[in-house]
Amino acid sequence: MALLKIRTYPDPILNKKAEPLTDFGPDTQRLFDDMIQTMYVEDGVGLAAPQVGISKRILIASPAMKQGEEFVIVNPEVYSFSGRESGIEGCLSLPGISGEVVRAQKIRVRYQDRFGKAFDLEAKDFFARIIQHEIDHLDGILLIDRLNFHQRQEALAQYKRF
């Protein structure tokens, strides 16, 4: 396994919509493992492929923050949202920045696992927040894009000082 370089704002790949993944071969399996290792080394609970320079619809989520209990979610499609809750989020691509973001409290998502097998998942609370945050990355949306104007200006000023 290898550690991958985290892309940080304003890297242009972070604002690009990622392409669906169709190849689940050995190179892709290594990429999944490298993303998992990188996420844990960086103390993240989620990581999207664009954050490591790969414009594919892949995300890793680890709500329990325990090795071996992470989810590899490929080509996700959220088809149901319910409830709303506000929470503080950070982002590996915006080190030192956090902000309050409103997200759905519960989601249902169709996706493929690391081997291409189709699944349907209901996620709630923190797990739902992680998935929504990482799907934003797959759609070229950053944490700062979810903040109101004043919060965004303050976060960007803080980021430039960091």
C-alpha positions as CSV (number, residue, x, y, z in Angstrom):
1,M,0.0,0.0,0.0
2,A,1.0,3.6,-0.6
3,L,0.1,6.9,0.9
4,L,-1.6,9.2,-1.6
5,K,-1.2,13.0,-1.8
6,I,-4.2,14.9,-0.6
7,R,-5.2,17.6,-3.0
8,T,-6.0,20.9,-1.3
9,Y,-8.0,23.9,-2.3
10,P,-7.7,25.5,-4.9
11,D,-6.6,22.4,-6.9
12,P,-8.9,22.4,-10.0
13,I,-9.7,18.6,-9.7
14,L,-11.7,19.4,-6.6
15,N,-14.2,21.4,-8.6
16,K,-14.7,18.8,-11.3
17,K,-17.5,16.3,-11.5
18,A,-16.0,12.8,-11.2
19,E,-16.7,10.1,-13.8
20,P,-18.3,6.7,-13.0
21,L,-15.9,3.8,-12.3
22,T,-16.2,0.8,-14.6
23,D,-13.0,-1.1,-13.9
24,F,-12.8,-3.1,-10.7
25,G,-9.5,-4.8,-11.6
26,P,-6.3,-5.2,-9.5
27,D,-5.1,-1.6,-10.0
28,T,-8.4,-0.3,-8.7
29,Q,-8.3,-2.7,-5.8
30,R,-4.9,-1.2,-4.9
31,L,-6.3,2.3,-5.2
32,F,-9.1,1.4,-2.7
33,D,-6.5,0.1,-0.3
34,D,-4.3,3.1,-0.7
35,M,-7.3,5.5,-0.2
36,I,-8.2,3.6,3.0
37,Q,-4.7,3.8,4.4
38,T,-4.4,7.5,3.4
39,M,-7.7,8.4,5.1
40,Y,-6.6,6.8,8.4
41,V,-3.1,8.3,8.3
42,E,-4.7,11.8,7.7
43,D,-7.2,11.2,10.6
44,G,-10.2,11.4,8.3
45,V,-13.5,9.6,8.5
46,G,-14.1,9.8,4.7
47,L,-12.1,10.4,1.5
48,A,-13.2,10.8,-2.1
49,A,-11.1,9.9,-5.1
50,P,-10.9,13.5,-6.4
51,Q,-9.2,14.4,-3.1
52,V,-6.3,12.2,-4.2
53,G,-6.3,13.4,-7.8
54,I,-8.5,10.6,-9.3
55,S,-11.6,11.9,-11.0
56,K,-13.7,8.7,-10.4
57,R,-16.9,8.3,-8.4
58,I,-15.2,6.5,-5.4
59,L,-15.5,7.3,-1.8
60,I,-14.3,5.7,1.4
61,A,-16.3,6.1,4.7
62,S,-15.4,5.0,8.2
63,P,-18.0,6.2,10.7
64,A,-16.6,3.9,13.4
65,M,-13.0,5.1,12.6
66,K,-11.8,1.5,12.9
67,Q,-9.6,-0.3,10.4
68,G,-11.5,-3.1,8.7
69,E,-14.9,-1.4,9.2
70,E,-14.7,1.1,6.4
71,F,-17.1,1.2,3.4
72,V,-15.9,1.4,-0.2
73,I,-18.7,3.1,-2.0
74,V,-18.5,3.3,-5.8
75,N,-20.8,5.2,-8.1
76,P,-23.2,6.3,-5.3
77,E,-26.7,7.6,-6.0
78,V,-28.7,9.0,-3.1
79,Y,-32.3,8.5,-3.9
80,S,-34.0,9.4,-0.6
81,F,-33.4,12.1,1.9
82,S,-35.2,12.7,5.2
83,G,-34.8,14.9,8.2
84,R,-32.4,17.8,8.5
85,E,-29.6,18.5,11.0
86,S,-26.8,21.0,11.3
87,G,-23.3,20.0,12.2
88,I,-19.7,21.1,12.1
89,E,-17.6,19.6,9.3
90,G,-14.0,19.7,8.4
91,C,-12.3,18.6,5.2
92,L,-8.9,17.1,4.4
93,S,-8.8,19.3,1.3
94,L,-9.2,22.4,3.4
95,P,-6.9,21.8,6.3
96,G,-7.7,23.9,9.3
97,I,-11.1,24.9,8.1
98,S,-14.5,23.9,9.6
99,G,-18.0,25.1,9.2
100,E,-21.6,24.4,10.1
101,V,-23.4,22.6,7.3
102,V,-27.1,21.4,7.1
103,R,-27.4,17.9,5.8
104,A,-30.2,15.3,5.6
105,Q,-30.3,13.2,8.8
106,K,-31.1,10.0,6.9
107,I,-30.4,8.9,3.4
108,R,-30.8,5.9,1.2
109,V,-28.1,5.3,-1.4
110,R,-27.5,2.8,-4.2
111,Y,-23.9,2.0,-4.9
112,Q,-21.4,-0.7,-5.9
113,D,-18.9,-2.2,-3.5
114,R,-15.2,-2.6,-4.2
115,F,-15.9,-5.7,-6.4
116,G,-18.7,-4.0,-8.4
117,K,-21.6,-5.7,-6.6
118,A,-24.7,-3.6,-6.2
119,F,-26.0,-2.6,-2.8
120,D,-28.7,-0.4,-1.2
121,L,-27.8,1.2,2.1
122,E,-29.7,3.3,4.6
123,A,-27.4,5.7,6.5
124,K,-28.3,7.9,9.4
125,D,-26.7,10.7,11.4
126,F,-22.9,10.8,11.3
127,F,-22.6,8.1,8.6
128,A,-25.2,9.9,6.4
129,R,-23.2,13.2,6.9
130,I,-19.9,11.5,5.8
131,I,-21.5,10.1,2.7
132,Q,-23.1,13.4,1.7
133,H,-19.9,15.3,2.3
134,E,-17.9,12.8,0.1
135,I,-20.5,12.7,-2.6
136,D,-20.2,16.5,-2.7
137,H,-16.5,15.9,-3.6
138,L,-17.6,13.6,-6.4
139,D,-19.8,16.4,-7.7
140,G,-17.1,19.1,-7.5
141,I,-18.6,20.7,-4.4
142,L,-16.4,21.7,-1.5
143,L,-17.2,22.4,2.2
144,I,-16.8,26.2,1.6
145,D,-19.5,25.9,-1.1
146,R,-22.0,24.8,1.6
147,L,-21.3,27.8,3.8
148,N,-23.2,31.1,3.7
149,F,-21.4,34.1,2.3
150,H,-20.0,35.5,5.5
151,Q,-18.9,32.0,6.8
152,R,-17.2,31.3,3.5
153,Q,-15.3,34.7,3.5
154,E,-14.2,34.0,7.1
155,A,-13.1,30.4,6.3
156,L,-11.2,31.5,3.2
157,A,-9.4,34.3,5.2
158,Q,-8.5,31.7,7.9
159,Y,-7.4,29.2,5.2
160,K,-5.0,31.8,3.7
161,R,-3.4,32.4,7.1
162,F,-3.0,28.6,7.7
